[in-house]
Amino acid sequence: MKESFEEAVQELKRVDHLFWVSLKYTRTVDMIRHIIKRLMNCYEFLMDDLLDNLNKNKKIVEIPANPIQKTELVKEKYHQDPEIVNAVNFYMMMHKIMKAEYTKSREFRRNVGMITLFDEKNISMNINIDAIYNFYKKARGFTDYIEKLLYPKEL
């Protein structure tokens, strides 16, 4: 059970390096997409940890293999916890971002951006360095929340 949490922490360390070192020098949309993928991996590991906890406490029989089914099960079982529901919704948003068509904007400059084009109602979203930093902060906050929830430190 703790392995999933440790993997999530390792993914955050990788994102930290990608953001502060790699993105700083490359400033490409490919790097932004790579960071989002690593953040999604972090969320997947944390959801695995939550589901392992439910399985250990015999509140679910088995853990689904499909990531979408995992997110639905986490939302169903933790519907009373707004922090977890918001995190799962954020994960689903990142999933949509990665599947959507995108264009590159101002590559190799400080304000590099990935303009994501969603089909529904011609909605677009500009994901730049500042947005990626906010994504990272959300993931860091959710990781800390899960650590306090599942692994409280004894005084």
SENU-236436 format. One record per atom (N, C-alpha, C): residue number from 1; x negated, y negated, z. Coordinates in steps of 0.05 Angstrom, whole numbers, plus 5000, padded with zeros to 4 digits. Each point is the difference from the previous one (the first is absolute). Example, Ala and Ser with C-alpha at 12.3 -4.5 7.8 and 13.67 -1.06 7.14 Angstrom:
<selum resi="1" x="4736" y="5114" z="5156"/>
<selum resi="1" x="5018" y="4976" z="5000"/>
<selum resi="1" x="4982" y="4976" z="5000"/>
<selum resi="2" x="5007" y="4979" z="4986"/>
<selum resi="2" x="4984" y="4976" z="5001"/>
<selum resi="2" x="5015" y="4978" z="5014"/>
END
This chain:
<selum resi="1" x="4983" y="5024" z="5000"/>
<selum resi="1" x="5017" y="4976" z="5000"/>
<selum resi="1" x="4983" y="4975" z="5000"/>
<selum resi="2" x="4980" y="4999" z="5016"/>
<selum resi="2" x="4982" y="4977" z="5002"/>
<selum resi="2" x="4984" y="4996" z="4974"/>
<selum resi="3" x="4997" y="5022" z="4985"/>
<selum resi="3" x="4984" y="4998" z="4975"/>
<selum resi="3" x="5013" y="4980" z="4980"/>
<selum resi="4" x="5026" y="5001" z="4998"/>
<selum resi="4" x="5014" y="4981" z="4982"/>
<selum resi="4" x="4995" y="4971" z="5008"/>
<selum resi="5" x="5001" y="4995" z="5026"/>
<selum resi="5" x="4995" y="4973" z="5009"/>
<selum resi="5" x="4971" y="4992" z="4994"/>
<selum resi="6" x="4982" y="5018" z="5005"/>
<selum resi="6" x="4971" y="4993" z="4994"/>
<selum resi="6" x="4996" y="4995" z="4970"/>
<selum resi="7" x="5014" y="5015" z="4983"/>
<selum resi="7" x="4998" y="4996" z="4972"/>
<selum resi="7" x="5011" y="4972" z="4992"/>
<selum resi="8" x="5022" y="4992" z="5013"/>
<selum resi="8" x="5011" y="4974" z="4995"/>
<selum resi="8" x="4981" y="4978" z="5008"/>
<selum resi="9" x="4986" y="5004" z="5023"/>
<selum resi="9" x="4980" y="4980" z="5009"/>
<selum resi="9" x="4977" y="4999" z="4980"/>
<selum resi="10" x="4992" y="5023" z="4990"/>
<selum resi="10" x="4978" y="5000" z="4980"/>
<selum resi="10" x="5009" y="4986" z="4974"/>
<selum resi="11" x="5025" y="5003" z="4992"/>
<selum resi="11" x="5009" y="4986" z="4976"/>
<selum resi="11" x="5000" y="4970" z="5005"/>
<selum resi="12" x="5008" y="4991" z="5024"/>
<selum resi="12" x="4999" y="4972" z="5006"/>
<selum resi="12" x="4971" y="4989" z="4999"/>
<selum resi="13" x="4981" y="5016" z="5009"/>
<selum resi="13" x="4972" y="4992" z="4998"/>
<selum resi="13" x="4992" y="4997" z="4971"/>
<selum resi="14" x="5009" y="5018" z="4983"/>
<selum resi="14" x="4994" y="4998" z="4972"/>
<selum resi="14" x="5012" y="4975" z="4987"/>
<selum resi="15" x="5025" y="4994" z="5008"/>
<selum resi="15" x="5014" y="4976" z="4990"/>
<selum resi="15" x="4985" y="4975" z="5010"/>
<selum resi="16" x="4991" y="5001" z="5024"/>
<selum resi="16" x="4985" y="4977" z="5011"/>
<selum resi="16" x="4975" y="4995" z="4983"/>
<selum resi="17" x="4986" y="5021" z="4993"/>
<selum resi="17" x="4976" y="4997" z="4983"/>
<selum resi="17" x="5007" y="4990" z="4972"/>
<selum resi="18" x="5021" y="5013" z="4989"/>
<selum resi="18" x="5009" y="4992" z="4973"/>
<selum resi="18" x="5008" y="4970" z="4999"/>
<selum resi="19" x="5013" y="4991" z="5021"/>
<selum resi="19" x="5009" y="4972" z="5001"/>
<selum resi="19" x="4977" y="4981" z="5003"/>
<selum resi="20" x="4984" y="5005" z="5021"/>
<selum resi="20" x="4980" y="4980" z="5007"/>
<selum resi="20" x="4974" y="5002" z="4983"/>
<selum resi="21" x="4995" y="5022" z="4988"/>
<selum resi="21" x="4976" y="5003" z="4984"/>
<selum resi="21" x="5006" y="5003" z="4970"/>
<selum resi="22" x="5013" y="5022" z="4993"/>
<selum resi="22" x="5005" y="5006" z="4972"/>
<selum resi="22" x="5017" y="4979" z="4986"/>
<selum resi="23" x="5022" y="4993" z="5011"/>
<selum resi="23" x="5018" y="4980" z="4987"/>
<selum resi="23" x="4986" y="4973" z="4999"/>
<selum resi="24" x="4984" y="4994" z="5019"/>
<selum resi="24" x="4987" y="4974" z="5001"/>
<selum resi="24" x="4981" y="4997" z="4976"/>
<selum resi="25" x="4988" y="5022" z="4991"/>
<selum resi="25" x="4981" y="4998" z="4978"/>
<selum resi="25" x="5011" y="5007" z="4973"/>
<selum resi="26" x="5021" y="5017" z="4999"/>
<selum resi="26" x="5010" y="5008" z="4974"/>
<selum resi="26" x="5024" y="4983" z="4992"/>
<selum resi="27" x="5019" y="4995" z="5018"/>
<selum resi="27" x="5023" y="4983" z="4995"/>
<selum resi="27" x="5015" y="5010" z="4975"/>
<selum resi="28" x="5008" y="5025" z="5000"/>
<selum resi="28" x="5015" y="5011" z="4978"/>
<selum resi="28" x="5027" y="5012" z="5010"/>
<selum resi="29" x="5019" y="5002" z="4982"/>
<selum resi="29" x="5025" y="5012" z="5006"/>
<selum resi="29" x="4997" y="5029" z="5007"/>
<selum resi="30" x="4982" y="5013" z="4987"/>
<selum resi="30" x="4995" y="5029" z="5007"/>
<selum resi="30" x="4992" y="5003" z="5029"/>
<selum resi="31" x="4985" y="4982" z="5011"/>
<selum resi="31" x="4992" y="5001" z="5028"/>
<selum resi="31" x="5025" y="4995" z="5018"/>
<selum resi="32" x="5017" y="4982" z="4992"/>
<selum resi="32" x="5025" y="4995" z="5015"/>
<selum resi="32" x="5017" y="5025" z="5000"/>
<selum resi="33" x="5002" y="5014" z="4978"/>
<selum resi="33" x="5016" y="5024" z="4998"/>
<selum resi="33" x="4987" y="5022" z="5017"/>
<selum resi="34" x="4974" y="5001" z="5000"/>
<selum resi="34" x="4986" y="5020" z="5017"/>
<selum resi="34" x="5005" y="4995" z="5030"/>
<selum resi="35" x="5000" y="4975" z="5008"/>
<selum resi="35" x="5006" y="4993" z="5028"/>
<selum resi="35" x="5029" y="5008" z="5007"/>
<selum resi="36" x="5018" y="4994" z="4983"/>
<selum resi="36" x="5028" y="5008" z="5005"/>
<selum resi="36" x="5003" y="5030" z="5003"/>
<selum resi="37" x="4986" y="5015" z="4983"/>
<selum resi="37" x="5001" y="5029" z="5001"/>
<selum resi="37" x="4989" y="5010" z="5027"/>
<selum resi="38" x="4978" y="4988" z="5009"/>
<selum resi="38" x="4988" y="5008" z="5026"/>
<selum resi="38" x="5019" y="4993" z="5023"/>
<selum resi="39" x="5014" y="4977" z="4998"/>
<selum resi="39" x="5019" y="4993" z="5021"/>
<selum resi="39" x="5024" y="5020" z="5000"/>
<selum resi="40" x="5008" y="5008" z="4976"/>
<selum resi="40" x="5021" y="5020" z="4999"/>
<selum resi="40" x="4991" y="5027" z="5013"/>
<selum resi="41" x="4975" y="5007" z="4995"/>
<selum resi="41" x="4990" y="5025" z="5012"/>
<selum resi="41" x="5000" y="4997" z="5031"/>
<selum resi="42" x="4994" y="4977" z="5010"/>
<selum resi="42" x="5000" y="4995" z="5029"/>
<selum resi="42" x="5028" y="5004" z="5011"/>
<selum resi="43" x="5020" y="4988" z="4986"/>
<selum resi="43" x="5028" y="5003" z="5009"/>
<selum resi="43" x="5009" y="5029" z="4999"/>
<selum resi="44" x="4991" y="5014" z="4979"/>
<selum resi="44" x="5008" y="5029" z="4997"/>
<selum resi="44" x="4988" y="5016" z="5024"/>
<selum resi="45" x="4975" y="4995" z="5007"/>
<selum resi="45" x="4988" y="5014" z="5023"/>
<selum resi="45" x="5015" y="4993" z="5026"/>
<selum resi="46" x="5008" y="4975" z="5003"/>
<selum resi="46" x="5015" y="4993" z="5024"/>
<selum resi="46" x="5028" y="5013" z="5001"/>
<selum resi="47" x="5013" y="5001" z="4977"/>
<selum resi="47" x="5026" y="5014" z="4999"/>
<selum resi="47" x="4996" y="5030" z="5006"/>
<selum resi="48" x="4979" y="5012" z="4990"/>
<selum resi="48" x="4994" y="5028" z="5006"/>
<selum resi="48" x="4997" y="5003" z="5030"/>
<selum resi="49" x="4986" y="4981" z="5012"/>
<selum resi="49" x="4996" y="5002" z="5029"/>
<selum resi="49" x="5027" y="4998" z="5015"/>
<selum resi="50" x="5018" y="4982" z="4991"/>
<selum resi="50" x="5026" y="4998" z="5013"/>
<selum resi="50" x="5016" y="5026" z="4996"/>
<selum resi="51" x="4999" y="5011" z="4977"/>
<selum resi="51" x="5014" y="5025" z="4994"/>
<selum resi="51" x="4988" y="5024" z="5016"/>
<selum resi="52" x="4974" y="5000" z="5002"/>
<selum resi="52" x="4987" y="5021" z="5017"/>
<selum resi="52" x="5009" y="4998" z="5029"/>
<selum resi="53" x="5003" y="4975" z="5009"/>
<selum resi="53" x="5009" y="4996" z="5028"/>
<selum resi="53" x="5029" y="5011" z="5003"/>
<selum resi="54" x="5017" y="4994" z="4980"/>
<selum resi="54" x="5028" y="5011" z="5001"/>
<selum resi="54" x="5000" y="5030" z="4999"/>
<selum resi="55" x="4983" y="5011" z="4983"/>
<selum resi="55" x="4998" y="5029" z="4997"/>
<selum resi="55" x="4990" y="5013" z="5026"/>
<selum resi="56" x="4981" y="4988" z="5013"/>
<selum resi="56" x="4989" y="5010" z="5025"/>
<selum resi="56" x="5021" y="4999" z="5022"/>
<selum resi="57" x="5017" y="4980" z="5000"/>
<selum resi="57" x="5021" y="4997" z="5020"/>
<selum resi="57" x="5025" y="5015" z="4991"/>
<selum resi="58" x="4999" y="5015" z="4979"/>
<selum resi="58" x="5022" y="5017" z="4990"/>
<selum resi="58" x="5025" y="4983" z="4992"/>
<selum resi="59" x="4995" y="4976" z="4990"/>
<selum resi="59" x="5023" y="4984" z="4991"/>
<selum resi="59" x="5005" y="5004" z="4970"/>
<selum resi="60" x="4980" y="5011" z="4986"/>
<selum resi="60" x="5004" y="5008" z="4972"/>
<selum resi="60" x="4988" y="5028" z="4996"/>
<selum resi="61" x="5010" y="5015" z="4981"/>
<selum resi="61" x="4991" y="5027" z="4995"/>
<selum resi="61" x="4975" y="5001" z="4983"/>
<selum resi="62" x="5000" y="4985" z="4978"/>
<selum resi="62" x="4977" y="5000" z="4983"/>
<selum resi="62" x="4995" y="4972" z="4989"/>
<selum resi="63" x="4975" y="4995" z="4991"/>
<selum resi="63" x="4993" y="4975" z="4989"/>
<selum resi="63" x="5000" y="5003" z="4969"/>
<selum resi="64" x="5016" y="4982" z="4986"/>
<selum resi="64" x="5001" y="5002" z="4971"/>
<selum resi="64" x="4973" y="4994" z="4988"/>
<selum resi="65" x="4995" y="5011" z="4976"/>
<selum resi="65" x="4975" y="4995" z="4986"/>
<selum resi="65" x="5001" y="4974" z="4983"/>
<selum resi="66" x="5023" y="4993" z="4991"/>
<selum resi="66" x="5004" y="4977" z="4982"/>
<selum resi="66" x="4999" y="4974" z="5017"/>
<selum resi="67" x="4984" y="4980" z="4991"/>
<selum resi="67" x="4997" y="4975" z="5015"/>
<selum resi="67" x="5027" y="4985" z="5003"/>
<selum resi="68" x="5017" y="5001" z="4979"/>
<selum resi="68" x="5025" y="4986" z="5002"/>
<selum resi="68" x="5018" y="5013" z="5021"/>
<selum resi="69" x="5001" y="5026" z="5000"/>
<selum resi="69" x="5015" y="5014" z="5021"/>
<selum resi="69" x="4990" y="4995" z="5028"/>
<selum resi="70" x="4973" y="4997" z="5002"/>
<selum resi="70" x="4988" y="4994" z="5026"/>
<selum resi="70" x="5010" y="4973" z="5009"/>
<selum resi="71" x="5000" y="4980" z="4982"/>
<selum resi="71" x="5008" y="4973" z="5008"/>
<selum resi="71" x="5029" y="5000" z="5009"/>
<selum resi="72" x="5017" y="5014" z="4985"/>
<selum resi="72" x="5028" y="5001" z="5007"/>
<selum resi="72" x="5004" y="5014" z="5027"/>
<selum resi="73" x="4985" y="5021" z="5006"/>
<selum resi="73" x="5002" y="5013" z="5026"/>
<selum resi="73" x="4991" y="4983" z="5023"/>
<selum resi="74" x="4978" y="4985" z="4995"/>
<selum resi="74" x="4990" y="4982" z="5021"/>
<selum resi="74" x="5020" y="4978" z="5005"/>
<selum resi="75" x="5012" y="4989" z="4979"/>
<selum resi="75" x="5021" y="4979" z="5004"/>
<selum resi="75" x="5024" y="5011" z="5015"/>
<selum resi="76" x="5007" y="5025" z="4993"/>
<selum resi="76" x="5023" y="5012" z="5014"/>
<selum resi="76" x="4995" y="5005" z="5029"/>
<selum resi="77" x="4977" y="5011" z="5006"/>
<selum resi="77" x="4994" y="5008" z="5028"/>
<selum resi="77" x="4992" y="4976" z="5018"/>
<selum resi="78" x="4989" y="4980" z="4988"/>
<selum resi="78" x="4991" y="4976" z="5015"/>
<selum resi="78" x="5017" y="4975" z="4993"/>
<selum resi="79" x="5025" y="5005" z="4993"/>
<selum resi="79" x="5017" y="4977" z="4991"/>
<selum resi="79" x="5003" y="4979" z="5022"/>
<selum resi="80" x="4997" y="5008" z="5025"/>
<selum resi="80" x="5004" y="4981" z="5023"/>
<selum resi="80" x="4975" y="4982" z="5004"/>
<selum resi="81" x="4978" y="5006" z="4987"/>
<selum resi="81" x="4975" y="4985" z="5003"/>
<selum resi="81" x="4996" y="4982" z="4976"/>
<selum resi="82" x="5005" y="4974" z="5003"/>
<selum resi="82" x="4998" y="4981" z="4977"/>
<selum resi="82" x="4971" y="4998" z="4989"/>
<selum resi="83" x="4980" y="5003" z="5017"/>
<selum resi="83" x="4972" y="4999" z="4991"/>
<selum resi="83" x="4995" y="5022" z="4980"/>
<selum resi="84" x="5009" y="5024" z="5006"/>
<selum resi="84" x="4995" y="5023" z="4982"/>
<selum resi="84" x="5017" y="4997" z="4974"/>
<selum resi="85" x="5025" y="4992" z="5003"/>
<selum resi="85" x="5017" y="4997" z="4977"/>
<selum resi="85" x="4988" y="4979" z="4981"/>
<selum resi="86" x="4991" y="4977" z="5011"/>
<selum resi="86" x="4987" y="4979" z="4983"/>
<selum resi="86" x="4975" y="5011" z="4987"/>
<selum resi="87" x="4984" y="5016" z="5014"/>
<selum resi="87" x="4976" y="5011" z="4988"/>
<selum resi="87" x="5006" y="5019" z="4977"/>
<selum resi="88" x="5021" y="5016" z="5004"/>
<selum resi="88" x="5008" y="5019" z="4978"/>
<selum resi="88" x="5010" y="4984" z="4976"/>
<selum resi="89" x="5016" y="4979" z="5005"/>
<selum resi="89" x="5009" y="4984" z="4978"/>
<selum resi="89" x="4977" y="4986" z="4985"/>
<selum resi="90" x="4980" y="4991" z="5016"/>
<selum resi="90" x="4977" y="4988" z="4988"/>
<selum resi="90" x="4984" y="5020" z="4983"/>
<selum resi="91" x="4998" y="5025" z="5010"/>
<selum resi="91" x="4987" y="5021" z="4984"/>
<selum resi="91" x="5015" y="5005" z="4974"/>
<selum resi="92" x="5026" y="5000" z="5001"/>
<selum resi="92" x="5016" y="5004" z="4976"/>
<selum resi="92" x="4996" y="4977" z="4980"/>
<selum resi="93" x="4997" y="4976" z="5011"/>
<selum resi="93" x="4995" y="4977" z="4982"/>
<selum resi="93" x="4973" y="5003" z="4986"/>
<selum resi="94" x="4980" y="5009" z="5015"/>
<selum resi="94" x="4974" y="5004" z="4988"/>
<selum resi="94" x="5001" y="5022" z="4979"/>
<selum resi="95" x="5016" y="5020" z="5005"/>
<selum resi="95" x="5004" y="5022" z="4981"/>
<selum resi="95" x="5012" y="4989" z="4974"/>
<selum resi="96" x="5020" y="4983" z="5003"/>
<selum resi="96" x="5012" y="4987" z="4976"/>
<selum resi="96" x="4980" y="4983" z="4985"/>
<selum resi="97" x="4984" y="4985" z="5015"/>
<selum resi="97" x="4980" y="4983" z="4988"/>
<selum resi="97" x="4980" y="5017" z="4983"/>
<selum resi="98" x="4992" y="5022" z="5011"/>
<selum resi="98" x="4981" y="5017" z="4985"/>
<selum resi="98" x="5012" y="5013" z="4975"/>
<selum resi="99" x="5026" y="5005" z="5000"/>
<selum resi="99" x="5013" y="5012" z="4977"/>
<selum resi="99" x="5008" y="4980" z="4979"/>
<selum resi="100" x="5003" y="4975" z="5008"/>
<selum resi="100" x="5010" y="4979" z="4982"/>
<selum resi="100" x="4979" y="4992" z="4979"/>
<selum resi="101" x="5009" y="4989" z="4979"/>
<selum resi="101" x="4982" y="4988" z="4980"/>
<selum resi="101" x="4988" y="4975" z="5012"/>
<selum resi="102" x="4976" y="4993" z="4991"/>
<selum resi="102" x="4987" y="4977" z="5011"/>
<selum resi="102" x="4982" y="4986" z="4979"/>
<selum resi="103" x="4995" y="4975" z="5004"/>
<selum resi="103" x="4981" y="4986" z="4984"/>
<selum resi="103" x="4978" y="4988" z="5018"/>
<selum resi="104" x="4978" y="4994" z="4987"/>
<selum resi="104" x="4977" y="4989" z="5015"/>
<selum resi="104" x="5000" y="4970" z="4998"/>
<selum resi="105" x="4992" y="4987" z="5021"/>
<selum resi="105" x="5000" y="4971" z="5000"/>
<selum resi="105" x="4974" y="4990" z="5014"/>
<selum resi="106" x="4986" y="4983" z="4986"/>
<selum resi="106" x="4975" y="4987" z="5011"/>
<selum resi="106" x="4980" y="5020" z="5011"/>
<selum resi="107" x="4995" y="5021" z="4985"/>
<selum resi="107" x="4980" y="5019" z="5011"/>
<selum resi="107" x="4973" y="4986" z="5002"/>
<selum resi="108" x="4984" y="5010" z="5018"/>
<selum resi="108" x="4972" y="4991" z="5005"/>
<selum resi="108" x="5000" y="4972" z="5013"/>
<selum resi="109" x="5022" y="4991" z="5010"/>
<selum resi="109" x="5002" y="4974" z="5014"/>
<selum resi="109" x="5011" y="5004" z="5028"/>
<selum resi="110" x="4998" y="4980" z="5017"/>
<selum resi="110" x="5010" y="5002" z="5027"/>
<selum resi="110" x="5029" y="5007" z="5002"/>
<selum resi="111" x="5016" y="4989" z="4982"/>
<selum resi="111" x="5029" y="5005" z="5002"/>
<selum resi="111" x="5009" y="5021" z="4979"/>
<selum resi="112" x="4985" y="5022" z="4999"/>
<selum resi="112" x="5007" y="5022" z="4983"/>
<selum resi="112" x="5028" y="5010" z="5008"/>
<selum resi="113" x="5016" y="5008" z="4981"/>
<selum resi="113" x="5027" y="5009" z="5007"/>
<selum resi="113" x="5009" y="5022" z="4982"/>
<selum resi="114" x="5017" y="5017" z="5012"/>
<selum resi="114" x="5014" y="5021" z="4985"/>
<selum resi="114" x="5029" y="4992" z="5000"/>
<selum resi="115" x="5011" y="4994" z="4976"/>
<selum resi="115" x="5028" y="4993" z="4998"/>
<selum resi="115" x="5015" y="5025" z="4993"/>
<selum resi="116" x="5016" y="5009" z="5020"/>
<selum resi="116" x="5015" y="5025" z="4997"/>
<selum resi="116" x="5028" y="4993" z="4989"/>
<selum resi="117" x="5008" y="5015" z="4980"/>
<selum resi="117" x="5025" y="4995" z="4987"/>
<selum resi="117" x="5020" y="5023" z="5006"/>
<selum resi="118" x="5021" y="4993" z="5015"/>
<selum resi="118" x="5020" y="5020" z="5007"/>
<selum resi="118" x="5022" y="4999" z="4980"/>
<selum resi="119" x="5012" y="5022" z="4993"/>
<selum resi="119" x="5022" y="5001" z="4980"/>
<selum resi="119" x="5025" y="4987" z="5010"/>
<selum resi="120" x="5007" y="5005" z="5025"/>
<selum resi="120" x="5025" y="4989" z="5009"/>
<selum resi="120" x="5000" y="4970" z="5002"/>
<selum resi="121" x="5017" y="4988" z="4984"/>
<selum resi="121" x="5005" y="4971" z="5000"/>
<selum resi="121" x="4975" y="4984" z="4993"/>
<selum resi="122" x="4981" y="5012" z="4985"/>
<selum resi="122" x="4975" y="4986" z="4991"/>
<selum resi="122" x="4985" y="4987" z="5023"/>
<selum resi="123" x="4998" y="5013" z="5022"/>
<selum resi="123" x="4986" y="4990" z="5023"/>
<selum resi="123" x="4970" y="5005" z="4997"/>
<selum resi="124" x="4984" y="4980" z="5006"/>
<selum resi="124" x="4971" y="5003" z="5000"/>
<selum resi="124" x="4988" y="4992" z="5026"/>
<selum resi="125" x="4977" y="5011" z="5006"/>
<selum resi="125" x="4987" y="4994" z="5025"/>
<selum resi="125" x="4970" y="4996" z="4995"/>
<selum resi="126" x="4989" y="4979" z="5010"/>
<selum resi="126" x="4971" y="4994" z="4996"/>
<selum resi="126" x="4985" y="5010" z="5025"/>
<selum resi="127" x="4984" y="5020" z="4997"/>
<selum resi="127" x="4984" y="5011" z="5022"/>
<selum resi="127" x="4971" y="4990" z="4997"/>
<selum resi="128" x="4992" y="4982" z="5017"/>
<selum resi="128" x="4973" y="4988" z="4999"/>
<selum resi="128" x="4985" y="5008" z="5025"/>
<selum resi="129" x="4977" y="4989" z="5004"/>
<selum resi="129" x="4982" y="5007" z="5022"/>
<selum resi="129" x="5014" y="4994" z="5027"/>
<selum resi="130" x="5015" y="4978" z="5002"/>
<selum resi="130" x="5014" y="4993" z="5025"/>
<selum resi="130" x="5021" y="5020" z="5006"/>
<selum resi="131" x="5015" y="5009" z="4979"/>
<selum resi="131" x="5021" y="5020" z="5005"/>
<selum resi="131" x="4988" y="5027" z="5009"/>
<selum resi="132" x="4977" y="5007" z="4988"/>
<selum resi="132" x="4986" y="5025" z="5007"/>
<selum resi="132" x="4991" y="4998" z="5029"/>
<selum resi="133" x="4991" y="4977" z="5009"/>
<selum resi="133" x="4991" y="4997" z="5027"/>
<selum resi="133" x="5024" y="5003" z="5019"/>
<selum resi="134" x="5024" y="4989" z="4993"/>
<selum resi="134" x="5024" y="5004" z="5016"/>
<selum resi="134" x="5008" y="5029" z="5001"/>
<selum resi="135" x="4997" y="5015" z="4977"/>
<selum resi="135" x="5006" y="5028" z="5000"/>
<selum resi="135" x="4982" y="5015" z="5020"/>
<selum resi="136" x="4974" y="4992" z="5000"/>
<selum resi="136" x="4981" y="5013" z="5017"/>
<selum resi="136" x="5007" y="4995" z="5030"/>
<selum resi="137" x="5008" y="4975" z="5006"/>
<selum resi="137" x="5007" y="4993" z="5028"/>
<selum resi="137" x="5024" y="5016" z="5009"/>
<selum resi="138" x="5020" y="5004" z="4982"/>
<selum resi="138" x="5023" y="5016" z="5007"/>
<selum resi="138" x="4992" y="5029" z="5005"/>
<selum resi="139" x="4983" y="5010" z="4984"/>
<selum resi="139" x="4991" y="5028" z="5004"/>
<selum resi="139" x="4985" y="5003" z="5026"/>
<selum resi="140" x="4983" y="4980" z="5006"/>
<selum resi="140" x="4985" y="5001" z="5025"/>
<selum resi="140" x="5019" y="4998" z="5024"/>
<selum resi="141" x="5020" y="4983" z="4999"/>
<selum resi="141" x="5019" y="4998" z="5021"/>
<selum resi="141" x="5017" y="5025" z="5004"/>
<selum resi="142" x="5007" y="5013" z="4978"/>
<selum resi="142" x="5016" y="5025" z="5002"/>
<selum resi="142" x="4983" y="5022" z="5011"/>
<selum resi="143" x="4975" y="5001" z="4992"/>
<selum resi="143" x="4981" y="5021" z="5011"/>
<selum resi="143" x="4997" y="4996" z="5030"/>
<selum resi="144" x="4997" y="4976" z="5009"/>
<selum resi="144" x="4998" y="4994" z="5029"/>
<selum resi="144" x="5026" y="5008" z="5014"/>
<selum resi="145" x="5023" y="4995" z="4988"/>
<selum resi="145" x="5026" y="5007" z="5011"/>
<selum resi="145" x="5003" y="5030" z="5004"/>
<selum resi="146" x="4992" y="5015" z="4979"/>
<selum resi="146" x="5002" y="5029" z="5001"/>
<selum resi="146" x="4981" y="5011" z="5021"/>
<selum resi="147" x="4977" y="4988" z="5002"/>
<selum resi="147" x="4981" y="5010" z="5021"/>
<selum resi="147" x="5012" y="4996" z="5028"/>
<selum resi="148" x="5012" y="4977" z="5005"/>
<selum resi="148" x="5013" y="4995" z="5026"/>
<selum resi="148" x="5024" y="5018" z="5004"/>
<selum resi="149" x="5014" y="5006" z="4979"/>
<selum resi="149" x="5024" y="5016" z="5002"/>
<selum resi="149" x="4994" y="5030" z="5005"/>
<selum resi="150" x="4981" y="5011" z="4985"/>
<selum resi="150" x="4994" y="5028" z="5001"/>
<selum resi="150" x="4977" y="5008" z="5019"/>
<selum resi="151" x="4981" y="4981" z="5003"/>
<selum resi="151" x="4977" y="5006" z="5016"/>
<selum resi="151" x="4995" y="4978" z="5021"/>
<selum resi="152" x="5018" y="4997" z="5019"/>
<selum resi="152" x="4996" y="4979" z="5020"/>
<selum resi="152" x="4976" y="5006" z="5017"/>
<selum resi="153" x="4985" y="4979" z="5006"/>
<selum resi="153" x="4976" y="5004" z="5016"/>
<selum resi="153" x="5008" y="5000" z="5030"/>
<selum resi="154" x="4988" y="5018" z="5014"/>
<selum resi="154" x="5006" y="5002" z="5029"/>
<selum resi="154" x="4983" y="4981" z="5015"/>
<selum resi="155" x="5011" y="4987" z="5020"/>
<selum resi="155" x="4985" y="4981" z="5016"/>
<selum resi="155" x="4985" y="5013" z="5022"/>
END
